[in-house]
Amino acid sequence: MKLVFTREEVAAALGQSVADFDSLRSSLEAEGFPKPVRGLAMCWSIMDVIAWVNRDGRPMPEPVMPELETPSQVIALEKRARH
């Protein structure tokens, strides 16, 4: 099971080009858009992005993905999700 979106996938989920997402990212984050998963360059929690898109103006819930220190922690989570 895939747990993170790449930059290109986030842009597509938002209906934006990658260039537009890059230019809008700081203003989106100011409105509560999730930040990338710590330890993974330019990857976002799929669940957090989907929750933000579907929030209907409500405040964002706590992030679904825990704060991960290293990419190996994400890999371990993905392996567990597959079993």
Residue pairs with C-beta under 8 A, 6 or more apart in sequence:
1 78
1 81
1 82
2 46
2 78
3 45
3 46
3 47
3 65
3 74
3 77
3 78
3 81
4 37
4 40
4 43
4 44
4 45
4 46
4 65
4 74
5 13
5 43
5 44
5 45
5 46
5 49
6 42
6 43
7 18
7 21
7 22
7 42
7 43
8 18
10 21
10 44
10 49
11 17
11 18
11 20
11 21
13 49
13 50
13 53
14 21
14 53
16 24
25 33
29 35
32 52
32 55
32 59
32 60
33 49
33 52
34 44
34 45
34 48
34 49
34 52
34 60
34 63
35 44
36 42
36 43
36 44
37 43
37 44
37 45
37 65
37 68
37 74
38 67
38 68
38 69
39 68
39 69
39 70
39 71
39 73
39 74
40 68
40 71
40 74
43 74
45 63
45 64
45 65
47 64
47 65
48 63
48 64
48 65
51 60
51 61
51 64
52 60
68 74
68 77
